[in-house]
């Protein structure tokens, strides 16, 4: 018992080369402009009609592709200005972060404050070169994914 559907039910050999020719010749009557004749090469018009007819009358069963996503990894850890041990959310490896330092709000605030106090002869630029006053960016050493930015201010 098969429930009626929009596609005709074809015999078991329908997936083979022999099984494809029979339904096509049944649908395209002999003597028709689109009928296939054994031993004679079909014209491009016959091929395009029969191929489009093939896709219209045969249910195509495609292999299903299932995408399995992994649960997201939440970066949990105490980040500071030093390298930290964690799991990379991109490549999912257990790593010790690679740290790079960049200028942040604290560096500029200290530079501006020292300039206002009167250290205008180069001493005000010291916070721009000392690592203690800079923000720290944590990266994965394997995939170079940016994990976290530790801000001083």
NUDREN-662669 format. One record per residue (C-alpha): residue in three letters; y, z, x. Coordinates in pm, whole numbers, plus 50000, padded with zeros to 5 digits. Layout:
BEGIN
AlaYZX...
END
This chain:
BEGIN
Unk500005000050000Unk503244988250151Unk506504993049969Unk508314960049906Unk511224954850141Unk513744928250234Unk511344912350487Unk508194892650403Unk504884906750525Unk503234883850782Unk499634883250907Unk498514903651207Unk498864874251453Unk502614871351385Unk503574885151726Unk501634858551918Unk502674822651993Unk500154809751737Unk501314834351475Unk504964823651517Unk504364786551455Unk502484791451126Unk505184810950937Unk507884787751065Unk506024756850947Unk505314773950614Unk509014781550563Unk510224747850688Unk508224723550475Unk506394694750638Unk508544663750632Unk511704684650642Unk514324677650909Unk513624712151052Unk509804711651050Unk508004715751382Unk505454688951467Unk502684697951714Unk502814677552035Unk506424665851986Unk509344683752151Unk511764697951893Unk515384686451884Unk518144711951960Unk518994713151589Unk515394721851502Unk515264748351772Unk518524764951665Unk517514764351297Unk514024777751363Unk515264804751602Unk517904816451355Unk515284814651078Unk512944834751300Unk515484862451333Unk516204862150961Unk512634863150833Unk510814885151085Unk511544922051115Unk512184928651483Unk510864961251614Unk512834972051918Unk511944999952154Unk514105029952082Unk516165045152358Unk516755082252335Unk519605097552531Unk518965133552617Unk522025152252727Unk521785184052920Unk523675214352800Unk527055218552968Unk527285242353258Unk530105267053228Unk531535275253566Unk531245312653583Unk532335330553891Unk535155348554052Unk537275323054230Unk539785332954494Unk541345315454788Unk538035316654978Unk534895294954929Unk532745307554643Unk529075302854555Unk528565286054215Unk526805257254035Unk528585223754027Unk529085212453663Unk528905175853771Unk525835173153999Unk524275206653888Unk523465218654238Unk523885253754370Unk526805251254612Unk529395269654812Unk532735254054724Unk534875235154969Unk538465247954954Unk541655228155014Unk545105243654997Unk548165229254828Unk551725240054769Unk552205259554448Unk554865278654260Unk554665308854487Unk555375287854798Unk558445271854645Unk559685304654496Unk559475322654832Unk561145293655012Unk564005293254761Unk564345331354771Unk564485332455152Unk567095304655153Unk569255324054903Unk568985356055108Unk570345338255413Unk567345325655609Unk568585289755610Unk567815281155976Unk564135272655933Unk562725306955844Unk562855298155474Unk560225270755531Unk557555295055659Unk555955299655310Unk555375261855295Unk553055263355599Unk551195296455557Unk547885294655367Unk548335328755203Unk551145315354985Unk549395283054875Unk547155275554575Unk543465268754644Unk541495239354501Unk537705243254489Unk535585211654528Unk531855204454534Unk530835195154891Unk528245169654762Unk529995150054486Unk533655160254556Unk534115171254193Unk537165193454135Unk535795226254002Unk538675250853987Unk542265256754101Unk543145292254205Unk546885296854144Unk548775324054322Unk551475325654058
END
